[in-house]
Amino acid sequence: MKIRDFIKEEIDIDVCDDYDESCYVAFCGAIELTEEGEKEFADVLDFNIKIYTNGFPVAIIENVENDKQVRKLGKLFYGMAGFCTEKDWNKWFIQK
């Protein structure tokens, strides 16, 4: 599954990447991206993400290659969880 599809699901799960195992804030509820959000996060939305349910469920983002991508993923997931300004949230996200 791609991140762009994953964020549209009703998912409440820890998310981390396969580059440096950064863990991002889990989120609840489905989110859609605005046109501005699509542009802002375009370079990470097509990463693959797999959900593992062996014991504690976790989603792993695959093919992360560098710190810039890690920062962008953090901005995406932390932003979705509300850890951004209201202005940015309204610019990037729509709660389903």
N, C-alpha and C positions, 0 to 999 in steps of 0.2 A: 504494500500500500504506500502511496506517496503522502508526504506531509499535507499537501493541499487537500487530500481526501480525509486524512486522519482528523484534522481539526474540525471537520464538519460533523463528526460523530459525537454522540453523547458518551464521552469517555472521561473517566476519572482515574488517572493512572500516573505513576512517576515516569518521567521521560529523561533519557540520557543519551549522549552521543557516543560513537565508537572511536572518537579521536583521543580525547583526554578524559572520557567518562564523566564529563560535567553533568550534573543532575539539575534539571529545570523544575520549576514549580509545577506541581500537578494542577490540572484545571478541571472544572466541571462544566458540562454543557457544550453545546455545539456553537461554533463561531463561523461566520462567513467573513471573508475579506472584502473590503471596499476596493475600488479601482486603485486608489492610492496605496492601500495595503498590499495589493498584488504587486505593484511596482516596488514598494519598499522591501518586500521579502522574496522577490522573484528568484534570487540566486540560491535559496534553500528549499523552496516549496516542492521541488521535484526529487528531493532526497527520499530514499526508501526508509520506511520505518516498520519495524516488526514488533509485535506484541508477544511477550513471553509470559506464560501463566504458571510456570513451575514454581510453586511456593508463593512468593510475593510477586504480584503482577508488575511488569515493567515494560516500557516501550523503548526500543533501542533504535536510534537514527543511524543509518549506515552510510558509509562513504564520505564522512566528514573528513576534510583533508587539511584544514589549517585553522589558526586562531581566529581569523576574520569570520569564517563560517560559524565557529563556536559562538562568537559575540552576536552574530546575526540571529542564531537560533535562540540564544538567551533573550535577546530583544523581543523576538516573536512570542516565545512562551511566557516570559514574565509579563509582557504587555497584555497578552490574552488573559492572564490571571489578575490583571488590574494594577500591576506594578509599573505604571507609566502615567503620564499626565492625562487628564480627562480629554484634553485637546487631541493628544496623539491617539488615545483609544477611539475616539469618535472619528478620527481621520482614517484609521486602519481597519477597524472591526465593526461587525454587526452581530449582535446576539440573536441567535435563532429562537 
